[in-house]
């Protein structure tokens, strides 16, 4: 791939964290960038959702990694080290970490959110962001950052106001969250309570009700002005993420943790790598594989193993982590090992994403939705 010339306009489909991070890096290097966003604002589908920016898959703190890449961290966040996870019998297991385990952030268009901060930085760098601009085709050079394409997991629950002090709690119980986990996040008087389910989607309302009732009993959950909200996650191990100046980033490419569903870190860093690929003429395939491949493959093994545990297995897992540093414990779980390399073929067969690669078989494809480069 040749380095991008300064006169060529780069177009980006999607103004999520991946698309905006790529646009910021390109614009700071003097390139003209146009971002097309189908919604009327950034973060429209999140509605002030509280989410976790994970801090365990890399050696370096995620905020430092973003800052070194030139991406703003001027958004509201809470560093989360200590929290509590419950098993299906209501037993509490502390999660303690010397360094932040994750950073709680707000998603959506409101000031202080992750999305609003990225938008502000992009516009300060003279990125042109076109809202209500749904595109079906983009000429090269183009970056595709349009988010999930199918539902391998759903997170459903409520946003609300509350007097509960800041903190995070989770429950591992298939009766609340089949194959997944339920969680409660509180920051600055606002809260999100959800069940993250990997199957049983047609009984979503029942699992949400059980989740709310469980947190009421375990931590005294109180919700003021609760507003229902839901989202989907799509987990896909890419073989390829584009070439010839047509690159996929974020969840569009499949950069998402298959075990827990954390993806913001990979989204933004993939945007940074795609921009560097265009600017420097280096292989995007090499960049993302070097940074993400091991983590993505291990997360598939972790997902396949987690699916076999059931409630008694979750309890065993929680007991193991409760006596160690939680960040170090999870970092080990996401590190490549001989055992996980041996388990990978089985895990690939056991786990099937609902997303399927499609192709229009056009050698000069400009489609936003297909993945001809694969």
Buried (B, 14 or more C-beta within 10 A) or exposed (E): BEEBEEEEEBBBBBBBBBBBBBBBBBBBBEBBBBBBBBBEBBBBBBBBBBBBBBBBBBEEBBBEBBEEBBBBBEBBBBBBBEBBBBBBEEEEBEBBBEEBBBBBBBBBBBEBBBBBBBBBBBBEBEBBBBBEBEBEEBEBBBBBBBBBBEBBBBBBBBBBBBEBEBBBBBBBBBBBBBBBBBBBBBBEEBBBBBBBBBBBBEEBEEBBEBBBEBBEEBBEBEBEEBEEBBBBBBBBBBEBBBBEBBBBBBBBBBBBBBBBBBBBBBBBBBBBBBBBBBBBEBEBBEBBBEBBEBBBBBBBBBBBBBBEBEEEBBBEBBEEBBEEBBBBBBBEBBEBEEEBEEBBEEBBEBBEBBBEBEEEEEEEBBBBEBBBBB
